Amino acid sequence: MRPPAGRTSDGRRNPRLRQFVRQRLDQRRSPHQISVALRQEFPDDPEMQAD
């Protein structure tokens, strides 16, 4: 089972993911747009993925 979005496998928050998402939200991006951008910019980093 995957950890919830924005958390690492040990439950701590991922500050890099949080910053990425916050910047996109400040740019008025939708959650879907942010999710797509994460997959494009970090395709091999599961800790930088969100649903």
ZIVEN-V138823 format. One record per helix or strand. SS is the DSSP state (alpha for helix, beta for strand). FROM is the first residue (numbers start at 1). LEN is the number of residues. If there is no record, write none. Layout:
SS_FROM_LEN, SS_FROM_LEN
This chain:
beta_7_1, beta_13_1, alpha_15_12, alpha_31_11, alpha_46_3
